[in-house]
Amino acid sequence: MSKTKDSSKPWGGRFSEATDAFVERFTASVAFDQRMYQQDINGSIAHARMLEKVGILTASELEQIVSGLETIRMEIAAGEFTWSVGLEDVHMNIESSLTARIGDVGKKLHTGRSRNDQVATDIRLFVRDEVDQLALLLGKVLNALLDLAEREAETIMPGFTHLQTAQPVTFGHHIMAWREMLERDLGRLQDCRKRLNFSPLGAAALAGTTYPIDREYTAAQLGFDGPTRNSLDSVSDRDFAIELAAFGSLLMTHLSRFSEELVLWTSTQFGFVDLPDRFCTGSSIMPQKKNPDVPELIRGKTGRVHGHLIALLTLMKSQPLAYNKDNQEDKEPLFDLINTLKDCLFAYSEMLPALECKREVMYAAAKQGYATATDLADYLVKKGLPFRDAHEVVGKSVASAIASKKDLSELSLAELQAFSALIEADVFDVLTLEGSVNARDHIGGTAPAQVRAAIAAARDRQ
Protein backbone atom coordinates (compact mmCIF):
# COMPACT_ATOMS: atom_id res chain seq x y z
CA MET A 1 0.00 0.00 0.00
CA SER A 2 2.18 2.86 -1.31
CA LYS A 3 -0.16 5.55 -0.02
CA THR A 4 -0.25 4.42 3.59
CA LYS A 5 1.86 6.17 6.18
CA ASP A 6 5.62 5.98 5.69
CA SER A 7 6.83 3.95 8.67
CA SER A 8 10.48 4.42 7.62
CA LYS A 9 10.36 8.01 8.89
CA PRO A 10 10.94 8.54 12.62
CA TRP A 11 8.29 11.25 12.41
CA GLY A 12 5.90 9.22 10.23
CA GLY A 13 3.22 8.52 12.83
CA ARG A 14 1.25 11.66 11.97
CA PHE A 15 1.15 10.95 8.21
CA SER A 16 -1.25 8.80 6.24
CA GLU A 17 0.68 8.57 2.97
CA ALA A 18 4.26 8.31 1.87
CA THR A 19 6.34 11.35 1.02
CA ASP A 20 6.27 12.22 -2.67
CA ALA A 21 9.51 11.12 -4.37
CA PHE A 22 10.24 14.64 -5.58
CA VAL A 23 9.58 16.14 -2.14
CA GLU A 24 11.82 13.52 -0.57
CA ARG A 25 14.66 14.45 -2.90
CA PHE A 26 13.97 18.18 -2.73
CA THR A 27 13.95 18.37 1.06
CA ALA A 28 16.79 15.92 1.76
CA SER A 29 20.09 17.34 2.96
CA VAL A 30 22.09 14.17 3.57
CA ALA A 31 24.09 14.63 0.38
CA PHE A 32 25.89 17.55 1.97
CA ASP A 33 25.22 17.51 5.73
CA GLN A 34 26.79 14.06 6.13
CA ARG A 35 29.98 16.10 6.37
CA MET A 36 28.95 16.81 9.98
CA TYR A 37 28.82 13.16 11.04
CA GLN A 38 31.64 13.55 13.56
CA GLN A 39 29.91 16.45 15.27
CA ASP A 40 26.54 14.65 15.18
CA ILE A 41 27.98 11.57 16.86
CA ASN A 42 29.87 13.66 19.43
CA GLY A 43 26.68 15.56 20.26
CA SER A 44 24.68 12.35 20.58
CA ILE A 45 27.23 10.78 22.90
CA ALA A 46 27.24 13.86 25.12
CA HIS A 47 23.42 13.84 25.17
CA ALA A 48 23.33 10.14 26.02
CA ARG A 49 25.80 10.59 28.88
CA MET A 50 23.64 13.38 30.25
CA LEU A 51 20.52 11.17 30.02
CA GLU A 52 22.32 8.50 32.03
CA LYS A 53 23.52 11.09 34.56
CA VAL A 54 19.94 12.28 35.25
CA GLY A 55 18.55 8.71 35.39
CA ILE A 56 16.73 8.50 32.04
CA LEU A 57 19.14 5.89 30.67
CA THR A 58 20.75 3.04 32.57
CA ALA A 59 24.51 2.51 32.52
CA SER A 60 23.99 -0.53 30.29
CA GLU A 61 21.84 1.43 27.83
CA LEU A 62 24.43 4.21 27.69
CA GLU A 63 27.17 1.68 26.96
CA GLN A 64 25.13 0.17 24.10
CA ILE A 65 24.40 3.60 22.59
CA VAL A 66 27.99 4.82 22.80
CA SER A 67 29.37 1.57 21.42
CA GLY A 68 26.87 1.62 18.55
CA LEU A 69 27.64 5.24 17.69
CA GLU A 70 31.40 4.62 17.73
CA THR A 71 30.93 1.66 15.38
CA ILE A 72 28.91 3.87 13.04
CA ARG A 73 31.63 6.51 13.23
CA MET A 74 34.26 3.99 12.14
CA GLU A 75 32.09 2.73 9.27
CA ILE A 76 31.50 6.25 7.96
CA ALA A 77 35.20 7.08 8.18
CA ALA A 78 36.02 3.90 6.25
CA GLY A 79 33.42 4.68 3.57
CA GLU A 80 31.37 1.61 4.48
CA PHE A 81 28.22 3.36 5.72
CA THR A 82 25.16 3.45 3.45
CA TRP A 83 23.48 6.85 3.36
CA SER A 84 19.78 7.04 2.53
CA VAL A 85 18.09 10.05 0.94
CA GLY A 86 14.82 8.67 2.29
CA LEU A 87 16.10 9.33 5.79
CA GLU A 88 16.61 12.98 4.86
CA ASP A 89 19.69 14.04 6.80
CA VAL A 90 22.79 12.99 8.69
CA HIS A 91 20.90 12.93 12.00
CA MET A 92 18.15 10.50 10.96
CA ASN A 93 20.58 8.29 9.03
CA ILE A 94 22.76 7.81 12.09
CA GLU A 95 19.85 7.40 14.50
CA SER A 96 18.10 4.86 12.27
CA SER A 97 21.32 2.90 11.84
CA LEU A 98 21.83 2.91 15.61
CA THR A 99 18.32 1.58 16.24
CA ALA A 100 18.79 -1.12 13.61
CA ARG A 101 21.93 -2.25 15.44
CA ILE A 102 20.90 -2.11 19.11
CA GLY A 103 17.11 -2.21 18.95
CA ASP A 104 14.72 -0.18 21.08
CA VAL A 105 17.52 1.21 23.23
CA GLY A 106 18.54 3.28 20.21
CA LYS A 107 15.11 4.89 20.17
CA LYS A 108 15.73 6.31 23.64
CA LEU A 109 18.61 8.49 22.45
CA HIS A 110 16.29 11.21 21.17
CA THR A 111 14.62 11.69 24.55
CA GLY A 112 14.62 15.37 25.51
CA ARG A 113 16.06 16.39 22.17
CA SER A 114 14.78 17.64 18.80
CA ARG A 115 16.40 17.70 15.41
CA ASN A 116 16.21 21.48 15.79
CA ASP A 117 18.61 21.72 18.73
CA GLN A 118 20.56 18.74 17.36
CA VAL A 119 21.40 20.43 14.06
CA ALA A 120 22.02 23.75 15.81
CA THR A 121 24.54 21.99 18.04
CA ASP A 122 26.14 20.08 15.18
CA ILE A 123 26.66 23.14 13.04
CA ARG A 124 28.18 25.11 15.94
CA LEU A 125 30.53 22.23 16.65
CA PHE A 126 31.39 21.98 12.96
CA VAL A 127 31.99 25.70 12.55
CA ARG A 128 34.10 25.77 15.72
CA ASP A 129 36.30 22.95 14.39
CA GLU A 130 36.69 24.73 11.07
CA VAL A 131 37.43 28.07 12.76
CA ASP A 132 40.29 26.41 14.61
CA GLN A 133 41.68 25.04 11.35
CA LEU A 134 41.31 28.42 9.67
CA ALA A 135 43.14 30.07 12.57
CA LEU A 136 46.05 27.66 12.15
CA LEU A 137 46.26 28.32 8.41
CA LEU A 138 45.99 32.07 8.90
CA GLY A 139 48.73 31.85 11.52
CA LYS A 140 51.01 30.17 8.98
CA VAL A 141 50.39 32.98 6.50
CA LEU A 142 51.08 35.58 9.18
CA ASN A 143 54.37 33.89 10.06
CA ALA A 144 55.34 33.62 6.40
CA LEU A 145 54.74 37.35 6.00
CA LEU A 146 56.96 38.09 9.01
CA ASP A 147 59.76 35.98 7.58
CA LEU A 148 59.45 37.66 4.18
CA ALA A 149 59.38 41.15 5.70
CA GLU A 150 62.45 40.37 7.80
CA ARG A 151 64.32 39.10 4.75
CA GLU A 152 63.44 42.23 2.76
CA ALA A 153 63.59 44.86 5.53
CA GLU A 154 66.12 46.96 3.58
CA THR A 155 64.90 46.26 0.05
CA ILE A 156 63.79 49.52 -1.55
CA MET A 157 60.84 49.72 -3.92
CA PRO A 158 58.53 52.45 -5.15
CA GLY A 159 55.49 53.11 -3.01
CA PHE A 160 52.36 53.95 -4.97
CA THR A 161 49.22 56.01 -4.74
CA HIS A 162 46.81 55.87 -7.70
CA LEU A 163 49.29 53.22 -8.99
CA GLN A 164 51.69 56.11 -9.66
CA THR A 165 55.12 56.30 -8.05
CA ALA A 166 54.74 58.28 -4.84
CA GLN A 167 57.59 57.79 -2.36
CA PRO A 168 60.21 55.09 -1.83
CA VAL A 169 59.38 52.46 0.75
CA THR A 170 60.97 49.23 1.84
CA PHE A 171 59.52 45.98 0.59
CA GLY A 172 59.52 44.73 4.17
CA HIS A 173 57.32 47.67 5.14
CA HIS A 174 54.93 46.88 2.28
CA ILE A 175 54.69 43.24 3.37
CA MET A 176 54.02 44.31 6.95
CA ALA A 177 51.06 46.32 5.66
CA TRP A 178 49.65 43.06 4.32
CA ARG A 179 50.25 41.46 7.70
CA GLU A 180 48.41 44.22 9.58
CA MET A 181 45.28 43.46 7.57
CA LEU A 182 45.48 39.73 8.21
CA GLU A 183 46.19 40.17 11.91
CA ARG A 184 42.96 42.14 12.20
CA ASP A 185 41.23 39.32 10.33
CA LEU A 186 42.60 36.82 12.85
CA GLY A 187 41.12 38.95 15.63
CA ARG A 188 37.74 38.87 13.91
CA LEU A 189 37.96 35.09 13.58
CA GLN A 190 38.81 34.71 17.27
CA ASP A 191 35.88 36.97 18.21
CA CYS A 192 33.58 34.85 16.05
CA ARG A 193 34.69 31.72 17.92
CA LYS A 194 33.93 33.32 21.29
CA ARG A 195 30.35 34.11 20.30
CA LEU A 196 29.56 30.75 18.68
CA ASN A 197 30.94 28.64 21.52
CA PHE A 198 27.68 28.14 23.43
CA SER A 199 25.59 24.98 23.37
CA PRO A 200 22.01 24.93 22.00
CA LEU A 201 21.61 21.30 23.06
CA GLY A 202 18.59 20.99 25.35
CA ALA A 203 16.58 23.74 23.71
CA ALA A 204 14.67 20.90 22.00
CA ALA A 205 12.24 21.97 19.27
CA LEU A 206 11.84 25.56 20.48
CA ALA A 207 10.57 25.70 24.07
CA GLY A 208 12.89 23.41 26.00
CA THR A 209 11.86 20.04 27.42
CA THR A 210 9.97 18.64 30.41
CA TYR A 211 12.72 16.11 31.14
CA PRO A 212 15.19 16.89 33.96
CA ILE A 213 18.10 17.56 31.62
CA ASP A 214 21.45 19.08 32.60
CA ARG A 215 22.45 21.55 29.89
CA GLU A 216 25.57 22.68 31.72
CA TYR A 217 26.79 19.09 31.68
CA THR A 218 26.33 18.59 27.94
CA ALA A 219 27.87 21.99 27.22
CA ALA A 220 30.96 21.04 29.21
CA GLN A 221 31.12 17.60 27.57
CA LEU A 222 31.28 19.27 24.15
CA GLY A 223 33.80 21.95 25.10
CA PHE A 224 31.34 24.84 25.01
CA ASP A 225 31.65 27.78 27.37
CA GLY A 226 28.10 27.14 28.58
CA PRO A 227 24.54 26.66 27.33
CA THR A 228 22.72 29.23 25.23
CA ARG A 229 20.31 31.40 27.21
CA ASN A 230 17.06 31.27 25.22
CA SER A 231 15.52 28.19 23.63
CA LEU A 232 13.83 30.08 20.76
CA ASP A 233 17.03 31.83 19.80
CA SER A 234 19.05 28.64 20.28
CA VAL A 235 17.37 26.65 17.51
CA SER A 236 16.92 29.48 15.01
CA ASP A 237 20.14 31.47 15.39
CA ARG A 238 22.62 31.36 12.52
CA ASP A 239 24.33 34.70 13.04
CA PHE A 240 27.55 32.90 14.00
CA ALA A 241 27.63 31.47 10.47
CA ILE A 242 26.97 34.92 9.03
CA GLU A 243 29.73 36.34 11.20
CA LEU A 244 32.14 33.71 9.87
CA ALA A 245 31.08 34.63 6.33
CA ALA A 246 31.68 38.30 7.10
CA PHE A 247 35.14 37.45 8.39
CA GLY A 248 35.72 35.39 5.25
CA SER A 249 34.58 38.21 2.99
CA LEU A 250 37.03 40.65 4.58
CA LEU A 251 39.82 38.07 4.52
CA MET A 252 39.22 37.38 0.83
CA THR A 253 39.11 41.12 0.09
CA HIS A 254 42.57 41.39 1.62
CA LEU A 255 43.89 38.30 -0.16
CA SER A 256 42.45 39.64 -3.40
CA ARG A 257 44.34 42.91 -2.95
CA PHE A 258 47.55 40.99 -2.33
CA SER A 259 46.84 38.82 -5.35
CA GLU A 260 46.31 41.86 -7.55
CA GLU A 261 49.73 43.15 -6.53
CA LEU A 262 51.35 39.77 -7.21
CA VAL A 263 49.75 39.70 -10.65
CA LEU A 264 51.11 43.18 -11.37
CA TRP A 265 54.52 42.53 -9.83
CA THR A 266 55.10 39.29 -11.76
CA SER A 267 54.30 40.97 -15.08
CA THR A 268 57.08 41.91 -17.50
CA GLN A 269 56.14 45.57 -17.06
CA PHE A 270 56.90 45.45 -13.32
CA GLY A 271 59.14 42.43 -12.85
CA PHE A 272 59.39 43.01 -9.07
CA VAL A 273 58.93 39.39 -7.97
CA ASP A 274 58.91 35.91 -9.39
CA LEU A 275 56.67 33.01 -8.41
CA PRO A 276 57.98 29.44 -8.64
CA ASP A 277 56.80 27.48 -11.65
CA ARG A 278 54.66 25.22 -9.46
CA PHE A 279 52.32 28.14 -8.72
CA CYS A 280 51.96 29.16 -12.38
CA THR A 281 50.68 27.74 -15.65
CA GLY A 282 51.54 28.22 -19.29
CA SER A 283 49.64 29.11 -22.42
CA SER A 284 48.27 26.59 -24.90
CA ILE A 285 49.41 28.77 -27.80
CA MET A 286 52.09 31.16 -26.50
CA PRO A 287 55.10 29.15 -25.27
CA GLN A 288 56.77 32.12 -23.56
CA LYS A 289 53.93 32.69 -21.10
CA LYS A 290 54.12 32.08 -17.35
CA ASN A 291 50.75 32.96 -15.91
CA PRO A 292 50.21 33.68 -12.18
CA ASP A 293 47.07 31.54 -12.09
CA VAL A 294 47.02 30.90 -8.33
CA PRO A 295 46.80 34.57 -7.27
CA GLU A 296 44.44 35.26 -10.18
CA LEU A 297 42.11 32.49 -9.04
CA ILE A 298 42.22 33.66 -5.42
CA ARG A 299 41.26 37.11 -6.68
CA GLY A 300 38.38 35.53 -8.58
CA LYS A 301 37.19 33.39 -5.68
CA THR A 302 36.64 36.54 -3.63
CA GLY A 303 33.33 37.12 -5.42
CA ARG A 304 32.29 33.57 -4.58
CA VAL A 305 32.82 34.17 -0.84
CA HIS A 306 31.12 37.57 -0.94
CA GLY A 307 28.16 35.85 -2.60
CA HIS A 308 27.91 33.32 0.21
CA LEU A 309 27.74 36.14 2.76
CA ILE A 310 24.85 37.73 0.87
CA ALA A 311 23.15 34.33 0.54
CA LEU A 312 23.28 33.74 4.31
CA LEU A 313 22.10 37.26 5.12
CA THR A 314 19.21 36.89 2.70
CA LEU A 315 18.37 33.44 4.07
CA MET A 316 17.84 34.83 7.56
CA LYS A 317 16.34 38.23 6.87
CA SER A 318 12.63 37.30 6.93
CA GLN A 319 12.45 34.26 9.20
CA PRO A 320 10.04 34.41 12.12
CA LEU A 321 10.99 32.57 15.31
CA ALA A 322 11.79 29.78 15.72
CA TYR A 323 13.25 27.14 13.37
CA ASN A 324 12.22 27.10 9.70
CA LYS A 325 13.14 24.73 6.89
CA ASP A 326 14.86 27.66 5.18
CA ASN A 327 17.78 27.04 7.52
CA GLN A 328 18.67 23.89 5.64
CA GLU A 329 20.03 26.27 3.01
CA ASP A 330 22.71 27.55 5.37
CA LYS A 331 25.04 24.58 4.96
CA GLU A 332 26.03 24.50 1.31
CA PRO A 333 27.18 28.14 1.14
CA LEU A 334 28.83 27.79 4.54
CA PHE A 335 30.66 24.58 3.57
CA ASP A 336 31.83 26.02 0.27
CA LEU A 337 32.93 29.24 1.95
CA ILE A 338 35.04 27.30 4.45
CA ASN A 339 36.58 25.13 1.71
CA THR A 340 37.46 28.22 -0.30
CA LEU A 341 39.03 30.05 2.62
CA LYS A 342 41.13 27.05 3.59
CA ASP A 343 42.38 26.53 0.04
CA CYS A 344 43.29 30.20 -0.42
CA LEU A 345 45.10 30.42 2.92
CA PHE A 346 46.98 27.21 2.18
CA ALA A 347 48.03 28.60 -1.21
CA TYR A 348 49.42 31.75 0.39
CA SER A 349 51.19 29.82 3.14
CA GLU A 350 53.03 27.93 0.40
CA MET A 351 53.58 30.82 -2.04
CA LEU A 352 55.01 33.43 0.29
CA PRO A 353 58.10 31.51 1.48
CA ALA A 354 58.91 30.74 -2.17
CA LEU A 355 58.49 34.33 -3.40
CA GLU A 356 61.63 35.62 -5.12
CA CYS A 357 62.15 39.35 -4.75
CA LYS A 358 64.06 41.06 -7.61
CA ARG A 359 65.76 43.73 -5.54
CA GLU A 360 67.65 45.42 -8.39
CA VAL A 361 64.50 45.83 -10.46
CA MET A 362 62.63 47.31 -7.50
CA TYR A 363 65.46 49.72 -6.75
CA ALA A 364 65.66 50.87 -10.36
CA ALA A 365 61.90 51.40 -10.42
CA ALA A 366 62.07 53.49 -7.25
CA LYS A 367 64.57 55.80 -8.94
CA GLN A 368 62.02 56.55 -11.62
CA GLY A 369 59.01 58.77 -11.06
CA TYR A 370 60.78 61.29 -8.79
CA ALA A 371 59.95 59.41 -5.61
CA THR A 372 62.14 61.69 -3.47
CA ALA A 373 60.31 64.90 -4.44
CA THR A 374 58.58 65.06 -1.07
CA ASP A 375 61.94 64.69 0.64
CA LEU A 376 63.19 67.77 -1.21
CA ALA A 377 60.12 69.71 -0.10
CA ASP A 378 60.67 68.60 3.52
CA TYR A 379 64.32 69.66 3.22
CA LEU A 380 63.28 73.17 2.16
CA VAL A 381 60.72 73.42 4.96
CA LYS A 382 63.41 72.54 7.48
CA LYS A 383 65.46 75.38 5.96
CA GLY A 384 62.61 77.78 6.78
CA LEU A 385 60.56 77.86 3.56
CA PRO A 386 56.75 77.55 4.00
CA PHE A 387 55.53 74.16 2.77
CA ARG A 388 53.34 75.55 -0.03
CA ASP A 389 56.28 77.54 -1.38
CA ALA A 390 58.49 74.47 -1.04
CA HIS A 391 55.89 72.47 -2.96
CA GLU A 392 56.08 74.95 -5.83
CA VAL A 393 59.89 74.93 -5.87
CA VAL A 394 60.00 71.15 -6.04
CA GLY A 395 57.35 71.07 -8.74
CA LYS A 396 59.52 73.30 -10.91
CA SER A 397 62.58 71.19 -10.11
CA VAL A 398 60.75 68.03 -11.19
CA ALA A 399 59.60 69.70 -14.43
CA SER A 400 63.20 70.64 -15.17
CA ALA A 401 64.40 67.11 -14.41
CA ILE A 402 61.74 65.64 -16.69
CA ALA A 403 62.81 67.98 -19.48
CA SER A 404 66.43 66.94 -19.09
CA LYS A 405 65.54 63.26 -18.57
CA LYS A 406 67.27 63.11 -15.20
CA ASP A 407 66.32 62.02 -11.72
CA LEU A 408 66.26 64.75 -9.06
CA SER A 409 69.40 63.26 -7.53
CA GLU A 410 71.13 63.61 -10.91
CA LEU A 411 70.58 67.38 -11.15
CA SER A 412 73.64 69.42 -10.28
CA LEU A 413 73.74 71.65 -7.22
CA ALA A 414 73.71 74.70 -9.49
CA GLU A 415 70.63 73.42 -11.32
CA LEU A 416 68.80 72.89 -8.04
CA GLN A 417 69.89 76.26 -6.63
CA ALA A 418 68.31 77.93 -9.63
CA PHE A 419 64.96 77.14 -7.98
CA SER A 420 65.91 78.08 -4.41
CA ALA A 421 68.95 79.67 -2.80
CA LEU A 422 68.20 77.64 0.35
CA ILE A 423 69.43 74.48 -1.34
CA GLU A 424 72.94 73.50 -0.30
CA ALA A 425 75.29 70.58 -0.89
CA ASP A 426 73.68 68.52 1.89
CA VAL A 427 70.56 68.23 -0.26
CA PHE A 428 71.96 65.10 -1.89
CA ASP A 429 71.77 63.28 1.45
CA VAL A 430 67.97 63.44 1.26
CA LEU A 431 67.63 62.83 -2.47
CA THR A 432 68.97 59.29 -2.25
CA LEU A 433 66.50 56.43 -1.88
CA GLU A 434 68.33 55.18 1.20
CA GLY A 435 68.20 58.62 2.79
CA SER A 436 64.50 58.89 2.05
CA VAL A 437 63.48 55.60 3.67
CA ASN A 438 65.86 55.95 6.62
CA ALA A 439 64.50 59.43 7.38
CA ARG A 440 61.08 57.96 8.14
CA ASP A 441 62.27 56.46 11.39
CA HIS A 442 59.17 56.54 13.58
CA ILE A 443 56.47 54.08 14.64
CA GLY A 444 54.70 52.93 11.50
CA GLY A 445 57.40 54.38 9.24
CA THR A 446 59.18 52.63 6.40
CA ALA A 447 62.74 52.87 7.79
CA PRO A 448 64.40 49.44 8.03
CA ALA A 449 64.88 49.95 11.76
CA GLN A 450 61.14 50.51 12.18
CA VAL A 451 60.30 47.51 10.00
CA ARG A 452 62.45 45.28 12.22
CA ALA A 453 60.85 46.80 15.33
CA ALA A 454 57.39 46.10 13.89
CA ILE A 455 58.40 42.52 13.14
CA ALA A 456 59.67 42.01 16.69
CA ALA A 457 56.47 43.48 18.14
CA ALA A 458 54.37 41.20 15.92
CA ARG A 459 56.31 38.15 17.05
CA ASP A 460 55.70 39.18 20.69
CA ARG A 461 51.94 39.36 20.00
CA GLN A 462 51.76 35.80 18.71
N, C-alpha and C positions, 0 to 999 in steps of 0.2 A: 504494500500500500504506500506508494510514493508520496501521497499527499497527507499522510498522517504525521504526527509530530516527529521531529528529528531528535531521536534519543541520543545521537552522538554528541550533541551540544550539551555542555554542563548547565547551560541556562535554558534547555529546551522544554522544560516542564510547562511553561506558559503557552507554548505554541502548538497549533493544531496541524500545521503542514510544514514540509521541509523548506529550507531556505532556497530561493531561486538560485540556479547555478551562476547566473551573472552577478547577482547580489553577493553571493559567497566569494566570488573572485574579486569583485569590486571593493568589498569591505575588508578583505583579508590583508594583514600586514606582515605575516610570517616571513615572506620573501626577503624583507629587509630588517625586521626587528629581531630576527633570530641572532643577530649580531650581539644582542644584549643577554645571551644565555648565561654567561658567567654571573652577571649582576642579578639576574632573575633567580638563579639557584642560590646565590649568597643571601639574597633577601628572604627567600623561602626558608632557608636553614635558620636564619636569625629569628624569623617569625615562629618557626616550630619550637625552637628552644625557649622562646618566651611563653608559648602555650603550655609547655611542660612545666616551666617555672611557676605559672599561676594555677596549675592543676587541671588544665583542660586536656592535656595529653599525658599519658603515662610515660615513664622512662623507656619502656619497651617500644611504645609507639614512636617516640622521638627517634630512637635508634633505627627503627625500620625506615622512617622517612628520610633521615639524613643519609643512611646507607644507599637508599634508592636514588636519591638526588645526586649523590657523588658518582654512582654508576652511570646515571644519565649524562652527567658532566663529561665523564671519560669517553662515552660513546660519541657525544657531539664533537669533542676535540679530535677524535680519531676519524670523524667523517662517517660514522656508522649509524647515526641516528636518522630515522625517517621523519621528515617534516610533512605535515598535512595542511594543505590550504583550508580544508574543511574545518579544521580546528582553529582557524583564524589567525592566531598570533603565537608568539613564543611562550606566553604564559600558559595558555590552554594546552599547547602541545606538550609541554613539560609536565603539567599536572595530570593530563590524561595518561601519559606514559607511566608516571609514578603510580597511579591507581591501577593500571593494568599489571604492574609488577608486584605491588604489595597489597592489593585488594582494598577493602573499605577503609583501612587506616589512611590510605592516601587521600581519601575524600575529606578527612578531618583537617587537612593542612589549611584549607581556605577559611576555617573558622575565624571570625573576627576580622576578616580581610576582604577587600573588594579588588577587582581588577583595576579600579581607578587609583587607589593608593598604591597598588602593586606596581603599575606602570610608572607612576610618579616617582616611586622609590627607585625603580630600575634605571630610569633615565637620569636621575640625579647621580646615582652611583656610576653610571656609564660616563656621564659628562665629567665627573670628578676624576675618574681614571684618565680620561683623555686630556684634561687640563694638566694633570701632573706630567704626562708625556710631552705635551706642548711646552711646558715650562722647562723641561730638560733640553729639548731641542732649541728653544729660544736661548737658553743659557749657553749652549755650544756656539751659537751664532755670536752672542755677545762676547764670549771669550775669543773667538776668531777675529772679531773686529779689534779687540784690545791688542792682540798679537800683531795684527797688520799695522795698526796705528803706531805701535812701538817701533816696529821695523822701519817705518817711513816717517818718523817724527821730524826729520830734517829735510825731507824731500820737498822741494818747492814746485808748486804748480800755480797756474792762474786760478784765482777765484772769480766767480761769475755772478753778475746780476743781469737779468734779461738775456741770459746766455751770451753776454758780451763780457770781454775781459774787464774786470773791475779792479781788484787788488791782488797781489801775490799772497798765497796762503801756503801752509804746509799740507802735504797729502795726509799726514797723520791727523791734523786738525780736521780736515774734511771727513775722514773716516770716523773720528770721534763724534762728529755731528750725526752721522748715521746711528752711532751707538746710543746717543742721547734719546733718539726717537724710540729705539727698541727697548731701552730700559724703562721708559714710560709705559710702553706696551706690556712689559712684564709686570709692572705694578698693577695695571688694569686686570691682567689675567689673575694675579694673586687676589685682588679684591673680589673678582667674580667667584673664585673658589670659596672665599669666606661666606659669601651670601648664599651659595647653593648648598653648603654643607649642613643642612638640617633635614631630618627624616620625616617624610610624610606618612610613613608606615603606621597604621592604626587609625588614620582618618577615615578608613573604610570607603563607602561609596561617596559620601559627602558630609555626613552628620556625626561620624564617629560610630562606636559600637556599644552594645549593652554588655559585652563580655568584660571581665575584669583584667583587661590587658595592661601591660607595662611598657609604655612607649619609650620611656627613658632607657629601659633595658635594651630594646631592639636598636635604638639609636646608637647606643654605646657599642653593641655587637657589630654594627656596620661602620663604625668609625666616624659617625656624625657628631657634631658638636652638641646636638640635642634634638628633640622633636620640634616640628613646626608648630605654630601656636594656634592655627585656626583650620578646622577640618575642611571648610569650603575652599579656602585659598589653597590648602595643601594639595588637593586633587586637580585643581584647575590651573595652578600657576605654571607658567613656562617662561617667566621673565629671565630666569637664570640662563636659559638657552638663547634668548634674545641678547642678553648681555654678553655671552660668549661670541655671538655673531657680530656684535658691535665691536668687541675687541678684535675679532678676526678681520673686520672691514678696515679698521685703522691700521692693523699690522700689515695687511696686504697693500694698503695705500702707501705705507712706508717702503715695503719691499718693491713695489712698483716704481717708486721714485728712484730707488737704488738701481733697479734694473734698467731704467731709462738711461741713467748715467753710464752704466756698463755698456749698453748698446752704443751710446755715443763714443765713449772712450776707446772701445775696441775697433771703431771704424778707422779706415785709412786717413780720413780727414783729421781725426784727433790723434790716434795712435798712442794714447796715454798708458794703456794696460793691455795685457794679453791674457786670454783665457786658455787653459789647456785644451787640447784637441778633444778630450773626452767629454767636454761640456758644450761642444759645438757640432754642427753638421755642415755638409757641403751642398753644392748645387748639382742638380741632375743634368744641367747643361753648361754651366760655367765652372770649369775645373779649378779656377783660382780662388773661388769663394770659400770663406770660413765664417759661417753664420753663428751669431751668439743666440742660438735657439732657446737655451735654458732661461736666461734672463728675459727674453722676449715672451716666452710662454708664461713665466711668472707674472709679467706685466699684464698679459691677457687674462690670466685666471683671476685677477683682481675683480673684474666685472662679475665673474661667477659668484665670488664670495659676497660682494655687495648685493647681488640679487637674492642670495639666501637670507640676508638680513631683512630685506624688504618683504620677502615671502613670509618670514616668521612674524614680523610686525603686522602684516596684513591678516595673517591667520588668526591672531589674537584680538584684533581691534574691535570686533563686534560680538564677542562671545559673552553671553550672560553666565552667571554662576549657576551650577558648578561645572563639572566635566561635560564636554561635548565631543562627539565623534570627530569634529574638525581637528582635534588635537592629534589624531593619528598622522596628520600631515606634517607634524613637526619633525619627524625622524629623518626622512630622506634628505631634506635640505641640511639638517644638522649633521648627519653622517657625512655627506659630501663636503660640507664646509670643513669639518675636522680633517678628513682625508687630504683635502687641498692644502690646508695650513701645514700639516705635517710634512707633506711632500715638498712644499716650497721652503720651509725652514731647513729640512734636510739638505736640499740642493745648495742653499747658501752656506750651511755649515761645512760642506765639502768644497765649494767654489772658492771661498775667501782665503783659506790657507794656500791655495794653489795659484792665487792671482799674482801675475808678474807685472810689476810696476816699471815702466820705461822712464827712468828718472831724467835722462838727458832730453827726451822729447818734451816732458813736462816743463823742464827748466827753460828750454828754448821757447816754448809757447808762452811762458810767463813773461819773457822779455819782449814779447810782441803785445801790442795793444796799450802800451803806456800805463802799465799797471802801477808804476810808482808815482803817478801824477799827484795823488792825494798826499803822498809823503813830501813832495815838493811844496805843496800848499801848507802843510803842517810846519814845515821848516820855516817858511816865510812868516807864518803867524808867530812862531817862537822868536822871530827876529823883530816882532813888533807890528807887523802889517795886519790890518783887519782881515778876517777870513774872506769876506766877499771880494776884497781887493786882491787877496792872494789867489782866490779862485780865478779871477780874470787874468792875472799874470800867468798862471800855469796854463790856462786855456790857450793863450797866445804862444806860449812855449811849445805846447803840444802841436799846434798848427804849424809852427816853424819846423818842428822835427818831422812831421808828416811830409811837408814839402821837400825836405832834404833827405827823406827816407832813412832817418836815424831814430834810434831810441833816445829817450831823454838823457840817459846816462852817457850817450855818445856825443852829445852836444858839448862844445868847448865851454870853458868858463866864460870867455868873452861873449859867446853867443847867448848864454844864459843871463849874463849881466846886462845885456841889451834890454831885457824885460824888467829887471829890477836891480838897483844898485845894492840891495840888501844881500844879494847872493854872493857867497864867498867860496873859497876852495873846499871848505868842509861840506859843501852841498853834495859832493859825490859819495859821502858816507851814507846818505839817506836815499840816494838814487839806485843803489844796488838792491837786488832782490833779497840778499841775505840781511842787509841793513833794515829793509822794510819789515820782514817778518819778525826779526829779533826785537824791533822797536815796540812791537805789540805784546809786551811782556806783563800781562795782567791776567787775572782770573777770567777765563773764557776767551783769551786771546790766542793768536795763532803761533806765537813764538814757540820754538821747540821745547824750551824749558817749561812752558805752560802746558804743552801737550803731554809731556812726561808726567807733570804733576797731576793732570786730569786722569791719566791712565792709572797712576798710583792710587788716586782717590777712588776710582771706579773699582779697582781690585779690592780695596778695603770695604767697599759696600757689598761685595758679593757674599 
